[in-house]
């Protein structure tokens, strides 16, 4: 905890400055503001004018970057008065800061509707006068004038001011490049030139220009232009990346509103509600009315979308103190927004703000549905993934045409179409409506398809259908209905009972077919039912019985194929033959013959497609994808997975879409195609959510998506997705390995984002899970990563503890490299935390690291070996030699760091009698490093010469310029004729060393 975190007494200017610096690093908000107010009181007690000036400036800054912007006018007025009375009390920095915050005042006045426009215009004139007196460019003044004109709707004046702003010279009072480009792009977007806006924003978005609040606001401002231009992937990425930046910054209500607006206009209303729930104070914070207007307007827009979707009575997050429905909050926020806009218009004397506000609230969606990859805890209703076949008349008041419905139902049934069941249901409804008397065969088909649609719940209907088929004189179709009943029965978990049920229909159909009493279609229907049951029974077969079960199943499948294969001109029989090929492929896979399985599954899928039945090919193509992956044929797996998606897209339910997209994502990821892999993982997460499987398949898809984004170095997006997945990942459903991997990836993301403490927390939690695994390498690596992160987070004690844990694990694993690196890191931590007092402990840790290297090398102390490459460790296989070389490099690095640690422990102003022994000791360690690197030959050249130059500089400090010259010339000789960046850098450093030594009279 900070020593200044409480409202303590400040007794010196240095303490005050330290306390203000600490306070500025605290999160934005009223608590930070209150501490700034306390610090001003403490500054006044010091009776030092500059202390008061700095405390007032600090107060101004924290007010400006908070929800209490309206408080900043008082400290500024006091500062300005102090400047006018005694400018000599201001140092150079505070003089610059005073003029800098003139810009904040003009913007702040504009955001407060109670401040008259005339006062703002007068202030602009005052700002211009003072800038001129101080010798500053008019660039910042024209930028402020542009903001005023654009706000009131005087677009002609805004355009003139915009031109003058860009034409004026940039100087120290100009906003940073990132902020200026934000404003310029905003103007272009307002003028309906989205392409130009994004062009101007590009340097900010790409990280060329940044500041404390950029690219935060540019990412938010770019969302709607990107949606309007159809650049949806970028819009999604900017939302995930940008929201992460503004989430914790209280002062960025306007940018936060842009993200809510994006959700409302991209089909992500549920996500928008989550954003509202995170910032309930935004509904009531009154310190900045302009950003409150932005926020209430987009909340009204979001609520209107919910009402339009039929969710007006849903409870939603709103102002504290009561519960809100979407309909109630829509009316409330619309009224608030219009009221605030009216106050601005009254002040401005124009209707512009109200018109813009109404336009914003009345926007229509730009995208029906843009999946984001993060899970929304509240699910919204979405359109059906596919419409049903149009089998009923469009006009509800027109009597159904029963003969037409019958014809359509038979056509779909004849082609085994997925919509055949619904088509026969339409026939049944029309027949009931007309009180039509249907013949037994028609009634049999209606009930038969009704039973198919109901699955296990329709078992008894199959019996009734069979009775009607017999009544109609079709005994073969009656037996087929009984077979369908048996086949469905198998899926209730009773395959043996199902096999018993189909035994009699099977025997009867064969006899009937032999007598010519039924056709191939009916016979095939019974045979396919029996084959399905036998295939289903394989899941329960074990031991010796499994082989027998497979043999019986294969015999049944081949019987089906033999019957149907000669008749594939008939679509139904072609379907049966294709299914038989697929079953044979599954049997081959079960038998371990992946190549034959792949061949048969490919033939099955092709047969379905050739017969005009692509919807049936999907299952075989999904199986083929798995078989091809097993064979290492990633190209074939990708082709099959893409074909499955193409053939299934019009017919699949959401869960099917999710499964196929995820399968393709995993194939692409395995092939290293991370960008398309991420696209399909995103789709998988979206469809899993729509299927109600967000916690299961959706969580796994998000886990994969996060990994694919991380591999593209899209760390902010990856972090958002992985954090969304983590709460739903469960060891029982996904395995604890998935949880560990997700936290590992999150640690990687957060490290890249500079969030080191949070990264360490994830790595430590992952390590705690991995601690219980038989193989401990992951445990050691995670502990090591956590230690590094804790060090970067400024927690040296915790970091050393984690390094010690990692070191013990590396030692137990026999991993010398990991142990040595942990010891080195601990040594540096000790010195940084304890300074000179920790030097002996740091030496001991470095010495232990050196000893570990020498033990692994098996050669004793490095100086005892005349031929390091000929030591015991270098004998044996290529792998052994490679391991020996790597440990030699580790030894060289350890000795070099040992030397640097000792040399750096000496203060720059230390006396010669203190510096000399430390530098001599450092030279000894560096000499050992040079020996180790030299033993590596050409592979160690760069590392050796780096150590040589380090020795040269130490020798120069020890007043041995001749020795330093020898080192420098040796490095130059080593790189003679060698090209490359490292060679160039080494030659340049050696040259500088020679020049310095020559200046001292050494040549």
N, C-alpha and C positions, 0 to 999 in steps of 0.2 A: 504494500500500500504506500502511496506517496506520503512523504512527510508533511506535505502541504495540502493533503486532501480534506482535512477538517479546517474550520475557520479559526486558524491559529494566529497568534501575533507574529508580525513580521518586524524584524529588528534591524535589517540592513537592506540596502539597495540590491545587493547581489541575491539575497534571499527573495526579494520581491520579484526580480527578473526570473529566477528559477521557478518560483511559484506560478508566475504567469505562463511560462513555457509549458509547465506541466498541465496547467488548466486548459491551455489551448489544445492540447492533445486529448482532452476528454471528449466524450460524445457530445454532439450539439444538443442544446436544449436548455430549459429553465435552470437546471442544477448548475450547469457551467456558467450561465449568466449570473446566478446568485453569487458564485465564488468570485466572479470578476467584480461585482459590486463590493464585496467584502475587501478585495485586494485594493480597490480604489481608496477605501477608508484607511487601510493600512498605509498606503502610499502617502496620504495626506499627513499622517503622523510623523513621517520621516523628515518633513519640512525641506524636501529637495524638489525644486520645480520640475526637473526632468523626470523624476520618479512619478509625479502626478501626471505629467504629459504622457508617459508611457502607459500608465494604468488606464488613463482615459482612452488611449488608442486601443489598448487591449479590450476594454469594455465595448468600444465601437465594433471591433471585429467580431466578437462573440455574439453581439446583438444582431449584426448583419447576417450572420450565418446561423439563424435560429428562427423560431416562430414568433419571436418578439422584436421584429424589425422596427416596430414603431417606437421603441425605446431609444434608438440610436441618435435621434435629433438632439437630445439634451446634452450628452457628452460632447457631441460635435460642436454645438454652440459654445460650450465652455472652452473647448480647445481653440476655436477660432478667436474667441475673445482674448485668450492668453497669448495667441500669436500676434494679434493686433497690438496688445499692450507691451509684450516683452518677447519679440522674436528671437532675441539672443539666448533665451532659455531652451530653444529647440536645437537639437543636434542635426546633423545632415540627414540621418535616417528619418527622424520624426518630422523634419520639414518636408521631406518627400512624401511621407505617409499622410500628412495633413492635406496636401494638395491631391493626393491620390483619392482620398475618401470624398472629395467633392463629387465625384462620379456616383458614389453610393448615395449621397444625399439627393441628387437629382432623380435617380431611379427610385429611391425610397419615397420621395414626395409624390412621384407619379403614382405609386402604389397605394397612396392614402387618399381616398376620395374627399376627405374633409379639408384637405389643403387646396386652396383656390388655384385655379390655373394661372391667374395673374401672378401669384407668388412664385409658381414654378418658372414662369417665363422670366420673372425678375431674377430668380436664382441663376438661371442660365446666363443672364447678362453679367451677374456678379462673378460667376465661374470663369467666363471668358475674360473679364477684366483682370482677375487675379492670376490666371494662367499667363496672360500677356505680360504682366508685371514680373512674373517669375521666369519669363523667357521660355515658356513651354509652347509647343505647337498647338494649333487649334483642333487637332485631330479628335481628341477626347471630347471637346466642346461640341463639335459637329455630330459626333456619335450620340451624345446626349440629346441634342436637338432632334436628331432623327428619331430617337425613341419617343420623344414627346409627340412629334407630328404623327408618327405611325399609330400611337395609342389613341389619339383623338380622332383619327380618320382623315387627317389632312394629307392625303396621299401625294399630292403635288409637292407640298413642302417637304414631305418625307423623302421623296425622290431627289430633290435638290440637296437636302442635307446628306443623304446617302452618298451622292456624288462628291460633295465637298469633304465628307469624312474620308473616303478612299483616296482623294487627291492630296490631302494634307500629309505632311511628313510624319513618319512614326518617330516618337521620342519616348522618354522614360515615363510619360504620363499615359501613353496609349495602353489600352487593354492588351493582354497577351494575345499572341496569334490565335490560340485556340478559341478564346472568348470572342475575338473579333469575327472569326470565320463562322462561329455559331450565329451571331447576329446577322451577318450577311446572308447566310443560307436561309435563315428564318424569313428574311424579307423576300427572297426569291420564291420560297414555298408559298408565302402569302400572295405573291403575284402569279401563282399557278404555274411556276416553272420548276417542277420537282426535279427534273434532270439537272438543272443548273444548281439547285440547292445541294443536291448530293455531290455534285462535282466540287463545290466549295467546301463541303464538310469532309471530303475524302482525307485530307491530311490529318484531320483530328481523329477520324475513325480508324485510320491506319497507324495511329500512335506517333506521328511525326511531331505534332504539337499537343501538349497536355498541360493541365494545371489541376488545382485542387478540385475543380468542379467540371472539368472536361477530361474525357469525352462523355461524362455523365449526361449533360443536357443535350448534347448533339445526338447521342444514341436515342434519347427519348424523342427529340424533334424529328428524327429521320423515320420514325415508325410508319406514320401515315403516308408520307411520300413513297416509301417503299411498297406499301400495300397498293397504293393507287397505280404504281407502275408495274405491278404484278411480280415484283422481286420478293417473293414470299419467303424464300430460304433466308435471305438477308434480314428481312423484317423479324422473323423468328429469332435469329441469332442476336440481333440488336436488342430485342426485348429481354432475352435471358441474360445477356451480358450487361445491359444497361440497368435493369432492375436490381441486379445484385449490387451495383454501385450506389444507387440512390436509396436503397432500402433503409440503411442506418442513418441517413443524413436528414435530420428534421427540417432543415431549411429548404429542402428541394421538393416542396409540395407541388409546384408547377410541373416539374419533370415527372413526379409520381403520377400526377393526373394524366399526363400523356400516356403512361403505361396502362392506366385504367381504361382510357379511351381506346387504345389499341385492342385491349381484350374485348371491349364491347363491340368493336367493328370487325373482329376476326373470328367470331363464333366461340370465343373463350369467356363467356359470361361467368362461368363457375370460377375461373381463375381471377376474374375481376372482383368477385365477392371476397375471395381470399385476400386480395390486396387491400380492400376496404377494412377487413377485420384486423389487419396488421397495423393500421394507422387510424384508429378511431378518433384520436385527438384532432385529426385534420378537419373533422366536421365542425369543430367549435373554436379552434385557434383563430383569434381575431387580429393578431399583430400585423398580418400582411393581407389586407382585404383582396388584393389583386389575385394572389395565388389561391385564396379561398374561393373566389369567383371561378377560377379555372377548375378547381376540384369539385365544387358543387355542380357545375355544368356537366362534367363528364359522369358524375354519379347519376344525375338525372337521365343522361343518355343510356347508361347501363341499366337503370331500373326500367326505362321504357322498353328496352330489349327484352327484359324478363317478362314484363306484362304482355308484350306482343307474343311471346312464346307460351302464354297461358299460365305463367307462374306468378301472377300478381299477388297471390295470397301467401307466397313463400316468405318465411322469415329471413331477413337479411341484416347484415351489420349496418348500424346507423349511429346517430348521436347517442351518447350515453344517457341513461335515465329511463329508458322505456324500450319496449320491443317494437320492431318495425316490420311491416310487410313491404314487398317490393312496390306495390301500388302506392302505399302511404309515403314511402321514402321518395318515390318519383315526384309526387306532388310537392312534398316538402322541399326537396333540393331544387326543383325547377323554380319554385317561388323564391327561395333564397338567392339563387343565381340571378334571376331577373331583378330582384330588389337591389342587389349589389351593383348590377350593371346600370340600373337606373340612377344610382348615386353617382357613379362615374360619369354618366352622360349629363347629369345635372351640373356637375362640376365642369365638364368639358364644353358644354353648350352644343353637343352633337348627339345624334342617336346611334353613333357608330358602335359603341361597346355592346349595347343591347342587341343590335342587329347581328353582330358577330356571335354573341352568346346564343341567341336563338338558332342561328345557323349551326352552331356546334352541337347543340342539344338535339337537333332534328336530323342529324346525319343518318344515312342508311348504311347497313353493313357493306363493307368493301370485299369481304370474303365470307362465304357461308360457314366454312369450318377450316381453321388453320391449326393442325396439331402442333403442340409445343414440346411434347416429350416429357413434361413435368405433369405429375398427377394432380388433378383438381379433386379435392376431398368432397366437393359437392358436384354431383353429376347433373347435367342438363339433358332434357330430351333432344334427340337428334333424328334427322330423317332416316328412314329405313335404308339399309345398304342397297337394296334393289327393289323396284316395284314388282308386284305380282303381274303375271301375264294378263293382258286385257281380255278376260273371257266373259265379262258381263257387259250389257249395253251401258253406254255412257249416261244416257238420260234416265233418271230414276222414275219418271212418270210413264215411261214406255214399257208396256208388258214385255217380259222376257220372251225371246224367240227360242223356244225349247229345242226345236230341230237344229237350229244353228249352234246352240250350246252343246247339244249332243255330238254334233259333227266336230266341233272344236275339241271337245274332251277326248273323242276317239283319236283325233289327229295327234294330240299331245301324248296320249297313251301309246299310240303306235310307234312314236319316236322316243319313247321312254323319257319324256321331258320332265324336268323337276317340277313343273307347274301342272302336271297331269292331275295330281291329287286335288288341287284347288279347283281345277276345271270341272271335275266330277262333283265336287261340293256345290259349284254353281248350278250344275244340272239338277241336283237334289233340291236346292232352294227354289229353282224355277218350277220344278214339277209340283212341289208343295203349294206354291203360289197359285198354280193353275188347277190344282186337284187333278193333275194328269194321271192317267193310268198307264204305267210303263210295263213293258213285257218283262218276264223274269230275268232275261239276260241283261237288260239295261239295269234292273234293280240290283242284280248280282255285281255288276261292275261298279255301281255307286258304292255299295257296301264294302266291296273288296278294297277300293281305294280309300274309303274312310278308315278301314282297319289299318291299311298301310300308313296312313297319316298319323294314326294314334299310337302306333308301335305296340309295346307290351300291353297298353291299356285297351287295345282293340282285338285281343286274342279271340274272344267269343264271336266277334263280328266275322272273322274268317270262316267260322263254322256256318254261320247264316249265309254267307256268300256261297259257300260250297253247296248248300242245300238248293239255293236258287239256280246255280249253274246246272245241277242235276235236273232240276225241274225244267230247265231250258233245253235239256238233252245233251249237255256237253260234260260228259263224265270226266274227260281228261282235264278240263279247266277246274272241275270240282276237286280233283286230286291235287292240282297245282295250288288251289286255295288252302287245302289242308297242309301242303308242304310249306307254304308261306307262314302259316300259323306255327308250325314246328320250328322254322328258322328263326322267327321272332322270339319264340320261347327260349331259344338258346341264349339270347342276350339278357335274359333275366337271371343268369348265373346257373342255369340248369342244363348244360349241354347233353348230359346223358339222358335226361328225361326227354329232351328235344329229339335225340336220336331214336328213342323208342317211339315217339309220336310219328316220325317220318318213315318208320320201317314199313308199315302197311301201305301208305301211298306210293312208296318207292317200288315195292314188289308189284302192286297193281298196275302202275303206269307202264312198267316194262312189259308186262303181259299184254296190256291193252294196246301198246304201241306195236308189239310183235304181231297182233291180230289185225292191225290196221284200223283200230277203233279210235285212235287219237293221233295228233300230229306231232311234229318235232318240237314245235313251240311249247306245247303243254308238257311233253316229256322233259325237255330241257329245264322247265321251271321247277319240276320236282328234283331233277338231278342237281341243279345249282343249289337248291335249298339243302339237300343232303350234304353236298360238298362244303357249304358254309358252316354247317353244324360241326362237321368233322374238323374243319380248320379251327373253329372256335374252341373245340375240345383240346387242341394242342396246348393251350395256355395252362391247362390243369394237369397235363400228362407229365409224369416224372419217372426217373430211373429207366429201367428196361422197357417200361410201358410206353415211354416217349417215342422210342424207335418204332414200335408197333403202330402207335397212333399215327405217326408220320406216314408210314407205309400205307395204312388204310386210307388216310386222307389223300395221298397222291393217287392211289388207284381210283378214288371217286372223282378227282379232278380230271384225270386223263379220260375217264369214261365220259365226262361232260364235254371235254374238248373234242373227243372222237365223234360225238353225236353232232356237235354244232359246227365244227370247222368247215364241213362241206357246204354249209348253207348260209354263209356270211353275207350273201346278197340281201337276206332278210335282216333288217336293222336289229330286231329283238335278238335274233340268234347270233348276229355279230357281237352284240353286247355280251351274250353268254360266253362266247368263245374268248373274247378279250378278258373277261373276268377269270376264266380258267387259266389263261396265260399268267395273269397277275398272281393267282394262287400258287401256280408252280414256281413263280419267282420268289414268293414268300417262303415256300418250302425249301428252295435252294438256299435262301438266306439263313433260315433256321439250321440248315445242315452245314453251314459254314462255307458254302461255295458262293462267294460274293460276285465273282465274274459272271457265272451262269444266272444268278439272281438279277444282276443289272441287265443282262441281255433279255431275259424274259419280261422284266418289268418294262423295258423300253418297247418291246414288241406289243405288250398289252396296251400301253398308252397310245402307241401309234395306231393300233387296231380300233380303239375307241374314236380317235380323231378321224380316221378314215371312214368310219361308219356315221359320222356326223353327230357324235355323242361326246363332245369335248368335256362336258361336265363330269363324266365318269372317268376321264383320263387323269383328273386331278390327284386322286388318291394314289394311283400308280406312279405318277410323276413325283409325288412327295416321297414315296418309298424309293424310287430310283435315285433321288437326291441323296438319301441316306446311304444307299449302296455305293454310289459313286464316291462320296466322301470317304467311305471305309476303304475304298480302293486307292484313294489318293488322287482321284480324277476330279480336281476342283472345277475344271472347265466344264466337264460333263455334268457335274453337280449343279453348277450355275445354270446351264441350259435347261436342265430338268426343273429346277426351282422356278425359273422365269416362266417356263411353259405352264407349270401348275398355276401360277398367279394369273397368267393370261387366260387360261381356260376356265378358271374358277371365278374370276372377278364378277361376272354378272349374276352368279348364282349362290355364292357363299354367304353364310351368316357371319356376323362380326367375328366370332371366335375362329372361324376358318380363315378369314383374312389375316387375323393376328398370327395364327400359327404359320401360315405360308410366308408372310413377310418376315417373320422372325427366322424361319429356316433359311431363306435367301440371305438375310443379313449375316447370319453366322457363316455361311459359305463364303460370302464376299469378304468378311473379316478375316477368315482363315487364309484367303488368298492375298491379303494385304490391301484390298480395295476398300479403305476405311470410309471414304466419302460416300459412295453408294451404300455401303453397309449401314452407315448411320441413317441414311434416308429410309431404308427399309425397317430398321429397328424403331425409328420414329413412328412409322405407319403401324408397326406391330403394337407399340405401346398404345397408340390411339385406338385401334380396333379392340384391343384387350379391355380398355376402359369401357368402350361402348358395349362390350359383351358382359360387363359386370365382373370381369376377372382382373381388376386393377391390382389387387393384392397378391395375385399369383402370377399368371402369365405376364401381366402388365409390369409388375415389379422386375421380373427377369428381363423383359425387353428394355426397361429403363436402365437396368444394370449394364446390359450390353451397349446400349446407346451411349451411355456415359463413357465407357471404355473406348468406343470408336471415336468419339469427339476428342477425348484426351490424346489419342494417337495422331489426331490432326492438329494438336497444340491449340485447340479451342477450349482453353482451360476454364474460362468463366462459364461457358455454356455447359461444359461437362460437370462442373461443380453443382450447378443448379439441378441438373438431371439426377445426378447421383444422390444428392441430398434429398431429392423427392423420392427416390427409390428406397432409400435406407430404412425408413420406418416400416415398410411393407415386407422387407426381406426377412424370412424366418428360416431358422436352421431346419425345421421339420419339412418345410415346403421346398426350399432352395438349396439347403446345405450350408453349413457354417463357412465353407470355402467361399461362397458367394458374398457373404457378409464381410469376410476378411478382405477379399479382393476389392469390394466396393469402398471400404474404408482406406485401403491402400491407395487406390486411385484418387480418392478424395484428398488424401494427404499430398499426393503428387500435384493435384490441381491447386490446392491452397498454397503450397510452397511457391508455385509459379506466380500466384496472385499476391504474394507477400504476406499471407495470413499464416504466419509460422506457428503461432500458439495453437490455433485451431487444427493445423496439419498434425502437430504433435499429438493432440488429443485423439485424433482418428487413428494414428499409427499405434498409439499406446493401447487403445481399445482393441484394435486388431491383434496386437501382440498378445493381449490377455487371452483371446480365443485360441490363437496359434500355440500358446503355452501348453495346451493339453494335447497337441498332436504328437504322434510318434516321431515324425521327422521334424527337427527343430530349426532347420535353416531359415524358414520364413520367420519364426519367432525371433531369431537373432537379427535378421535383416530389418525387421520392423522396429525392434528396440534401437538399432543403430540409427535408422532414419528418424525416429522420434528424438533421439539425442541431438542429432544435427539441427532439427527444427527448434528444439528447446534452446539451443545455443543461439540461433538466429533470433529467437523471441526475447532474448535478454534475460534468460533464466539459467544462469551458469550452474547453480547448485543442482537443479533438477536435471540439467543436461549431463553433468558428470555422473550422477546416479544412473541415468539411462545408459551412458557409455559403459559404465562398470558392468551393468547387467548384460549388455551386448557382448562385452569382452569375455565374460564368463561363458556365455553361450558359444561364442566363436572358439574358445579354448576347448570346450567339451566336444565340439564338432571337428576339432582338428584343423580348423581354418585359420592358418597363420596370418593371411592377409587381413581378414576381418579383425583379428585380435590386435595386430600391429596398428591398424588405423584407429581403432578405439583407444588404444593407449596414447597415441600421438595427440588425438583430439582432447583427451583428458588433460594432457600436459599443457596444452595451449589454454584450456579453460581455467586451469589452476592459476596460471600466470595472469590472465586477464582479470580474474576475480580478486586475487590476493596480492598481485603485484610482486614486489621483491620478496615479500614474506613467503610467497608460494614457490619461489624459484627452486629450492631444494627438492620439494615434492615433485615439481615438474621435471627436474633432472632425473629423478628416480624413475618416473614413468617413461621418459624417453629412453633411459638406459635399459629398462625392461623390454621396450619395443625392439631395441637393437639386439638384445640378447635373444629374443624370440626369433628374429630373422636369422641369426647365426645358428640357432638350434635347428631350424628348419633346413638351412643350407647344409648342415652336417659337416661344417668345415672349421668349427671353432671360430675364434676371433678373426675378423676379415683380414687383418694384417698378417696372420700366421700362415696364410696360404699363398704360395708363389704363383699358383695357377688356379684361379677361382673357377674357370670353366672346366677344369679337370677334377674338381672336388667330387666327393661321393655322390652328392645330390645330382650331378649332371650326367651320371651314367644311366644306362637303360634306354627306354623307349623315347620316341619323339615327344610324347606327352610329359615324360619325366624331365627331359631337357627343357621343354617349354616352361614347366612349373619352376624349374631351377632359375631360369632367366627372369621370370616374373618376380621371384623372391629376391634376386639380386637387385632388381629395380626398386623393390620395396625397401631393401636395406639402404640403397643410395638415397631414396627420398627421406627415410627416417633420419639418417645421419645429417642430411642437409637441413631438415627441419630442426634437428637438435641444435645445430650450429646457429641457425637463425634465431631460435628461441633464446639462446644464451646471449647473443649479440644484441638483440632488441631489448633485453632486460636492463641494459645500461642507459641511463638518462642522457639526453643529448648534452646537458651541461655538466656531466660528471667529470671529475678530475682524472688526469692521465693515470694515476696509480690505481684508480677504480676501473677504468676502461681497459687498461692493458691486460690484466689477467683474464678478464671475461673474453676479450677478443682473441687472446691466445687459445683459450679453451675452445672458442667457436671455430678457430682455424683447424684445430685438431679434428673436430667432428666433420667439417667440410672436406678435409683431406681424405677422410675415410669414405665420404660420399663419392669423391672423385675416383677413388680406387674401385668402388663398386660399379659405378657407371662405366668406367673404363673397361671393366671385365665383360661388359655387354657388347663391346666392339662397336660396329657401326650403328646398331640399334640404340646405343646409349649416348650417341654424339651430342644431341641437343641438351639432354639433361646434364652431361658432363661439363659442357662448355658453360652452361648456366651456373654451375657450381664453381667453375674456374673463375668466372667474373666476380662472383660473390667473394671469393677468396682475395681477388685482386683489390677490391674496394676496402676490405678489412686491412690488407697489407698497406694500402695507401694511408688509412687512418692511423696505422701503427708507425707511420713515417718510414716505410720501406718501399719507396717509389720504384727502386730497381726491380724488386720482386713483382710489383704490380705490372710493370712494363713487360716482364717475361710472360706473365699470365695473359695479358692483352694480345701480345704477339702470337702466343700459342693458339689463341682462339682464332685470330685472323688466318693463321696457317691452316687450321683445321677446316675452315670453310672456303679455302681457296678453290674456285671453280664450282662451288655449290650454290644452287639457286633456291629460292623459296622464301617465305615470310620470316621463318625462324632464322635462317642464315643471314638475311638482311638485318634483322633486329640485333643479332649477336655481333655482326661486324660494326654496326653503328655504335653499340655500347662499348665495344673494345676500342673503337676510334676515339670516343669521348674520353676514355680512360687514358689513352696515350697522350691526347692533347693536354689533359690536366697534369699528367706527370711531366710532360715537356715544359709546361708553364712553371713547374716547380724546379726546373733545371735538370731533369733526368732524361737521358736519351739512350 
